[in-house]
Amino acid sequence: MSDIVNGLGRAGAYGALGVVLLILGIVLVDLLTPGKLGRQIWEDRNRNAATLLSSALLGIGGIVFTSIWTTYDTFGKGLVSTAAFGLLGLVMMAVAFLVVDLVTPGKLGATLVDPEPHPAVWVTASCNLAVSAIVSASIA
């Protein structure tokens, strides 16, 4: 019975860390794009903004999943490792966003939250997922 309680505690800690990293992902995307992201998605129903945020959340979720799946034997080390790789993923996604912004015309953030569909959102979403895959592969 104690191993179940111990497992629940560990799952709760990893789950809480995952939620914190997802929240940081939301904040990051909100900082990189003009306007309030929540309003753009839930009130204005902006599909570009929703696709961008969804890709970031899937990417961070993938990194957290991989880090937990391949975690260290010790709980504390595994938790720190998951936090470190999650933060690295967020930083790398932000850097990739800024690089794409530099090499494309206009302001990428404004393009990605424009109400009219734009193919740049798919490029940026793919970039988020690619960065996530690269960071995830480096964990093992």
Accessible surface in RSA format (square Angstrom, percent):
REM  Atomic radii and reference values for relative SASA: ProtOr
REM  Chains: A
REM  Algorithm: Lee & Richards
REM  Probe-radius: 1.40
REM  Slices: 20
REM RES _ NUM      All-atoms   Total-Side   Main-Chain    Non-polar    All polar
REM                ABS   REL    ABS   REL    ABS   REL    ABS   REL    ABS   REL
RES MET A   1   173.51  89.9 136.02  90.0  37.49  89.3 123.66 105.1  49.85  66.0
RES SER A   2    92.84  78.4  81.66 109.0  11.17  25.7  52.22 111.2  40.62  56.9
RES ASP A   3   106.23  74.4  93.52  93.1  12.71  30.1  45.34 106.7  60.89  60.7
RES ILE A   4   104.46  59.4  97.73  72.8   6.73  16.2 103.24  74.3   1.22   3.3
RES VAL A   5    93.94  61.8  91.26  82.6   2.67   6.4  91.26  79.3   2.67   7.2
RES ASN A   6    80.96  55.8  73.05  70.6   7.92  19.1  20.60  49.6  60.37  58.3
RES GLY A   7    34.61  42.7   0.00   N/A  34.61  42.7  29.87  82.0   4.74  10.6
RES LEU A   8   122.65  68.3 113.62  81.3   9.03  22.7 114.25  80.2   8.40  22.6
RES GLY A   9    47.02  58.0   0.00   N/A  47.02  58.0  39.65 108.8   7.36  16.5
RES ARG A  10    92.01  38.6  90.83  46.3   1.17   2.8  29.80  40.7  62.21  37.7
RES ALA A  11    61.65  56.7  47.61  73.5  14.04  31.9  54.11  76.2   7.54  20.0
RES GLY A  12    43.67  53.9   0.00   N/A  43.67  53.9  37.60 103.2   6.08  13.6
RES ALA A  13    33.17  30.5  19.67  30.4  13.50  30.7  28.22  39.7   4.95  13.1
RES TYR A  14    21.54  10.1  20.90  11.9   0.63   1.7  19.33  14.5   2.21   2.7
RES GLY A  15    37.88  46.7   0.00   N/A  37.88  46.7  35.93  98.6   1.96   4.4
RES ALA A  16    59.53  54.7  49.47  76.3  10.06  22.9  56.91  80.1   2.62   6.9
RES LEU A  17    30.85  17.2  26.44  18.9   4.41  11.1  30.02  21.1   0.83   2.2
RES GLY A  18     9.06  11.2   0.00   N/A   9.06  11.2   9.06  24.9   0.00   0.0
RES VAL A  19    83.65  55.0  83.25  75.4   0.40   1.0  83.25  72.3   0.40   1.1
RES VAL A  20    78.96  52.0  78.57  71.1   0.39   0.9  78.91  68.6   0.05   0.1
RES LEU A  21     2.83   1.6   2.83   2.0   0.00   0.0   2.83   2.0   0.00   0.0
RES LEU A  22    57.93  32.3  57.93  41.4   0.00   0.0  57.93  40.7   0.00   0.0
RES ILE A  23    91.47  52.1  91.47  68.1   0.00   0.0  91.47  65.9   0.00   0.0
RES LEU A  24    71.40  39.8  68.69  49.1   2.72   6.8  68.69  48.2   2.72   7.3
RES GLY A  25     0.18   0.2   0.00   N/A   0.18   0.2   0.17   0.5   0.01   0.0
RES ILE A  26    68.56  39.0  68.56  51.1   0.00   0.0  68.56  49.4   0.00   0.0
RES VAL A  27    70.62  46.5  69.13  62.6   1.49   3.6  70.62  61.4   0.00   0.0
RES LEU A  28    36.41  20.3  35.29  25.2   1.12   2.8  36.31  25.5   0.11   0.3
RES VAL A  29     8.74   5.7   8.32   7.5   0.42   1.0   8.74   7.6   0.00   0.0
RES ASP A  30    33.34  23.4  27.40  27.3   5.94  14.1   5.28  12.4  28.06  28.0
RES LEU A  31   140.15  78.1 109.49  78.3  30.66  77.1 112.32  78.9  27.83  74.9
RES LEU A  32    42.66  23.8  27.95  20.0  14.71  37.0  31.62  22.2  11.04  29.7
RES THR A  33     6.89   4.9   0.22   0.2   6.67  15.9   1.73   2.3   5.16   7.8
RES PRO A  34    68.18  49.7  55.37  50.5  12.81  46.6  66.93  55.3   1.26   7.8
RES GLY A  35    48.77  60.1   0.00   N/A  48.77  60.1  29.76  81.7  19.01  42.6
RES LYS A  36   132.10  64.4 131.97  81.0   0.13   0.3  90.05  81.1  42.05  44.8
RES LEU A  37     2.40   1.3   2.10   1.5   0.31   0.8   2.40   1.7   0.00   0.0
RES GLY A  38    36.08  44.5   0.00   N/A  36.08  44.5  27.97  76.8   8.11  18.2
RES ARG A  39   113.98  47.9 107.49  54.8   6.49  15.4  39.51  54.0  74.47  45.1
RES GLN A  40    15.99   8.9  15.99  11.7   0.00   0.0   5.71  12.1  10.29   7.8
RES ILE A  41    24.89  14.2  18.90  14.1   5.99  14.4  19.01  13.7   5.88  16.0
RES TRP A  42   177.51  71.2 153.42  74.3  24.09  56.6 127.15  67.8  50.36  81.7
RES GLU A  43   125.79  72.2  96.87  73.3  28.92  68.9  40.14  77.6  85.65  69.9
RES ASP A  44    81.08  56.8  51.99  51.7  29.09  68.8  24.94  58.7  56.14  56.0
RES ARG A  45   197.37  82.9 179.65  91.6  17.73  42.2  62.05  84.8 135.33  82.0
RES ASN A  46     9.83   6.8   5.42   5.2   4.40  10.6   4.79  11.5   5.03   4.9
RES ARG A  47   199.59  83.8 196.20 100.0   3.38   8.1  69.91  95.5 129.68  78.6
RES ASN A  48     7.16   4.9   5.37   5.2   1.78   4.3   1.10   2.6   6.06   5.9
RES ALA A  49     0.00   0.0   0.00   0.0   0.00   0.0   0.00   0.0   0.00   0.0
RES ALA A  50    32.68  30.0  31.22  48.2   1.46   3.3  32.33  45.5   0.35   0.9
RES THR A  51    33.02  23.5  27.96  28.3   5.06  12.1  13.58  18.2  19.44  29.4
RES LEU A  52     3.49   1.9   3.49   2.5   0.00   0.0   3.49   2.5   0.00   0.0
RES LEU A  53     8.83   4.9   8.83   6.3   0.00   0.0   8.83   6.2   0.00   0.0
RES SER A  54    55.12  46.6  52.13  69.6   2.99   6.9  26.35  56.1  28.77  40.3
RES SER A  55     4.90   4.1   3.22   4.3   1.68   3.9   4.53   9.6   0.38   0.5
RES ALA A  56     3.92   3.6   3.92   6.0   0.00   0.0   3.92   5.5   0.00   0.0
RES LEU A  57    50.98  28.4  47.80  34.2   3.18   8.0  48.17  33.8   2.80   7.5
RES LEU A  58   121.03  67.4 110.38  79.0  10.64  26.8 112.62  79.1   8.41  22.6
RES GLY A  59     0.45   0.6   0.00   N/A   0.45   0.6   0.45   1.2   0.00   0.0
RES ILE A  60     0.01   0.0   0.01   0.0   0.00   0.0   0.01   0.0   0.00   0.0
RES GLY A  61    29.69  36.6   0.00   N/A  29.69  36.6  25.11  68.9   4.58  10.2
RES GLY A  62    27.64  34.1   0.00   N/A  27.64  34.1  25.68  70.5   1.97   4.4
RES ILE A  63     0.00   0.0   0.00   0.0   0.00   0.0   0.00   0.0   0.00   0.0
RES VAL A  64    12.79   8.4  12.79  11.6   0.00   0.0  12.79  11.1   0.00   0.0
RES PHE A  65   122.97  61.5 118.19  73.2   4.78  12.4 122.28  74.1   0.69   2.0
RES THR A  66    29.45  20.9  28.62  29.0   0.83   2.0  16.81  22.6  12.64  19.1
RES SER A  67     1.36   1.2   0.06   0.1   1.31   3.0   0.00   0.0   1.36   1.9
RES ILE A  68    57.92  33.0  54.16  40.3   3.76   9.1  54.16  39.0   3.76  10.2
RES TRP A  69   192.07  77.1 164.28  79.5  27.78  65.2 137.63  73.4  54.43  88.3
RES THR A  70    58.76  41.8  29.29  29.7  29.47  70.2  37.92  50.9  20.84  31.5
RES THR A  71    52.14  37.1  31.56  32.0  20.57  49.0  33.24  44.6  18.89  28.6
RES TYR A  72   105.14  49.1  94.97  54.0  10.17  26.5  57.74  43.4  47.40  58.4
RES ASP A  73   147.97 103.6 115.44 114.9  32.53  76.9  38.01  89.4 109.96 109.7
RES THR A  74    83.54  59.4  78.19  79.3   5.35  12.8  79.94 107.4   3.61   5.5
RES PHE A  75    58.65  29.3  52.51  32.5   6.14  16.0  54.76  33.2   3.89  11.1
RES GLY A  76    40.90  50.4   0.00   N/A  40.90  50.4  35.44  97.3   5.45  12.2
RES LYS A  77   121.23  59.1 111.11  68.2  10.12  24.1  66.16  59.5  55.07  58.7
RES GLY A  78     0.15   0.2   0.00   N/A   0.15   0.2   0.00   0.0   0.15   0.3
RES LEU A  79    46.12  25.7  45.34  32.4   0.78   2.0  45.56  32.0   0.56   1.5
RES VAL A  80   105.73  69.6 102.65  92.9   3.08   7.4 105.36  91.5   0.37   1.0
RES SER A  81    14.40  12.2   8.32  11.1   6.08  14.0  10.94  23.3   3.46   4.8
RES THR A  82     0.00   0.0   0.00   0.0   0.00   0.0   0.00   0.0   0.00   0.0
RES ALA A  83    26.16  24.1  26.16  40.4   0.00   0.0  26.16  36.8   0.00   0.0
RES ALA A  84    54.51  50.1  43.38  66.9  11.13  25.3  49.83  70.2   4.68  12.4
RES PHE A  85    47.86  23.9  47.44  29.4   0.43   1.1  47.83  29.0   0.03   0.1
RES GLY A  86     0.00   0.0   0.00   N/A   0.00   0.0   0.00   0.0   0.00   0.0
RES LEU A  87    85.61  47.7  85.36  61.1   0.25   0.6  85.49  60.0   0.13   0.3
RES LEU A  88    77.82  43.3  73.18  52.4   4.64  11.7  76.95  54.0   0.87   2.4
RES GLY A  89     0.00   0.0   0.00   N/A   0.00   0.0   0.00   0.0   0.00   0.0
RES LEU A  90    12.73   7.1  12.41   8.9   0.32   0.8  12.65   8.9   0.08   0.2
RES VAL A  91    86.57  57.0  83.38  75.5   3.19   7.7  86.56  75.2   0.01   0.0
RES MET A  92    78.91  40.9  77.96  51.6   0.95   2.3  62.18  52.9  16.73  22.2
RES MET A  93     5.97   3.1   4.72   3.1   1.25   3.0   4.05   3.4   1.93   2.6
RES ALA A  94    15.73  14.5  15.69  24.2   0.03   0.1  15.73  22.1   0.00   0.0
RES VAL A  95    71.21  46.9  70.84  64.1   0.37   0.9  71.21  61.9   0.00   0.0
RES ALA A  96    17.42  16.0  11.16  17.2   6.26  14.2  17.13  24.1   0.28   0.7
RES PHE A  97    13.34   6.7  11.05   6.8   2.29   6.0  12.82   7.8   0.52   1.5
RES LEU A  98    90.22  50.2  89.63  64.1   0.59   1.5  89.63  62.9   0.59   1.6
RES VAL A  99    77.34  50.9  77.34  70.0   0.00   0.0  77.34  67.2   0.00   0.0
RES VAL A 100    23.00  15.1  23.00  20.8   0.00   0.0  23.00  20.0   0.00   0.0
RES ASP A 101    21.69  15.2  16.21  16.1   5.49  13.0   2.00   4.7  19.69  19.6
RES LEU A 102   152.28  84.8 121.49  86.9  30.79  77.4 124.37  87.3  27.91  75.1
RES VAL A 103   114.96  75.6  79.82  72.3  35.14  84.7  88.44  76.8  26.52  71.9
RES THR A 104    49.97  35.5  39.98  40.5   9.99  23.8  41.89  56.3   8.08  12.2
RES PRO A 105   128.80  93.9 104.49  95.2  24.31  88.4 116.23  96.0  12.56  78.1
RES GLY A 106    61.09  75.3   0.00   N/A  61.09  75.3  39.62 108.7  21.47  48.1
RES LYS A 107   140.23  68.4 133.87  82.1   6.36  15.1  96.01  86.4  44.22  47.1
RES LEU A 108     3.63   2.0   3.62   2.6   0.01   0.0   3.63   2.6   0.00   0.0
RES GLY A 109     5.32   6.6   0.00   N/A   5.32   6.6   3.73  10.2   1.59   3.6
RES ALA A 110    49.91  45.9  42.55  65.7   7.36  16.7  43.29  61.0   6.62  17.5
RES THR A 111    32.10  22.8  26.26  26.6   5.84  13.9  13.75  18.5  18.35  27.7
RES LEU A 112     0.00   0.0   0.00   0.0   0.00   0.0   0.00   0.0   0.00   0.0
RES VAL A 113    15.28  10.1   8.65   7.8   6.63  16.0   8.65   7.5   6.63  18.0
RES ASP A 114    57.83  40.5  53.85  53.6   3.98   9.4  12.10  28.5  45.73  45.6
RES PRO A 115   108.76  79.3  87.04  79.3  21.71  78.9  87.46  72.2  21.29 132.3
RES GLU A 116   120.55  69.2 120.10  90.9   0.45   1.1  48.27  93.4  72.28  59.0
RES PRO A 117   113.49  82.7  92.83  84.6  20.66  75.1  94.56  78.1  18.93 117.6
RES HIS A 118    76.65  41.9  72.73  50.5   3.93  10.0  48.06  49.5  28.59  33.3
RES PRO A 119    97.56  71.1  93.52  85.3   4.04  14.7  96.45  79.6   1.12   6.9
RES ALA A 120    20.18  18.6  15.96  24.6   4.22   9.6  19.45  27.4   0.73   1.9
RES VAL A 121     3.21   2.1   3.21   2.9   0.00   0.0   3.21   2.8   0.00   0.0
RES TRP A 122   165.06  66.2 164.84  79.8   0.22   0.5 141.04  75.2  24.03  39.0
RES VAL A 123    89.46  58.9  83.92  76.0   5.54  13.3  88.06  76.5   1.41   3.8
RES THR A 124     1.89   1.3   1.89   1.9   0.00   0.0   1.83   2.5   0.06   0.1
RES ALA A 125     6.64   6.1   6.64  10.2   0.00   0.0   6.64   9.3   0.00   0.0
RES SER A 126    68.00  57.5  60.75  81.1   7.24  16.7  34.96  74.4  33.04  46.3
RES CYS A 127    31.20  23.6  25.23  28.1   5.97  14.0  11.88  30.1  19.33  20.8
RES ASN A 128     9.73   6.7   9.68   9.4   0.05   0.1   0.05   0.1   9.68   9.4
RES LEU A 129    78.38  43.7  73.49  52.6   4.89  12.3  73.91  51.9   4.47  12.0
RES ALA A 130    51.12  47.0  42.89  66.2   8.23  18.7  50.21  70.7   0.91   2.4
RES VAL A 131    18.12  11.9  17.73  16.1   0.39   0.9  18.12  15.7   0.00   0.0
RES SER A 132     8.15   6.9   8.15  10.9   0.00   0.0   1.41   3.0   6.74   9.4
RES ALA A 133    60.22  55.4  49.37  76.2  10.84  24.7  56.38  79.4   3.84  10.2
RES ILE A 134   121.90  69.4 116.45  86.8   5.45  13.1 120.29  86.6   1.61   4.4
RES VAL A 135     7.29   4.8   5.99   5.4   1.30   3.1   7.29   6.3   0.00   0.0
RES SER A 136    16.78  14.2  15.42  20.6   1.36   3.1  13.94  29.7   2.84   4.0
RES ALA A 137    79.26  72.9  50.70  78.2  28.56  65.0  62.38  87.8  16.88  44.7
RES SER A 138    73.40  62.0  39.48  52.7  33.92  78.1  48.68 103.7  24.72  34.6
RES ILE A 139    24.22  13.8   5.01   3.7  19.21  46.3   5.01   3.6  19.21  52.1
RES ALA A 140   109.27 100.5  47.67  73.6  61.60 140.1  66.12  93.1  43.15 114.3
END  Absolute sums over single chains surface
CHAIN  1 A     8081.2       6722.3       1358.9       6022.7       2058.5
END  Absolute sums over all chains
TOTAL          8081.2       6722.3       1358.9       6022.7       2058.5
